[in-house]
């Protein structure tokens, strides 16, 4: 599995699904799944950034709240914290993206590329791992396996919570007057993916 290393708090916002664009000074031709790896260091300007604070504290409360502190995110440093999909990459130009997280060129950073991220899933952290500058870099085999496993678990839990198997089982149990054995059988059929048999 591929990975990109991003400093916190930017990577925290990506992992939460709040930040759909990663700003870089170079393009990448890679498309597909990519792990979000938190760098070892904290981006101080990120902790002060109005977009980060508005996301973290809520709008407009953030105006009266402090900058984010690195100590609150110690769990993330040097670990893979999410899996996303890198769906595209384009050079920044006025109006190219609607999200406020997409930076435009400045005098200090005259060329900006937007990496388009989608379907981001936060996972139980994997690591610590040493970050790399390449976009993307390749995770070591053991780390990739752990990330894949944690991603599978996270997506399964998400589907349960969003009206998947769990709600079907609950609905089966809430029907009127079924015999207990019938309930068990219906649940079994649901679990093995057969007909719901309502
Ligand atoms: Zn853009």
Boltz pocket constraint, residues with backbone or C-beta under 6 A from the ligand:
constraints:
  - pocket:
      binder: B
      contacts: [[A, 90], [A, 91], [A, 92], [A, 93], [A, 96], [A, 97], [A, 102], [A, 114]]
      max_distance: 6.0
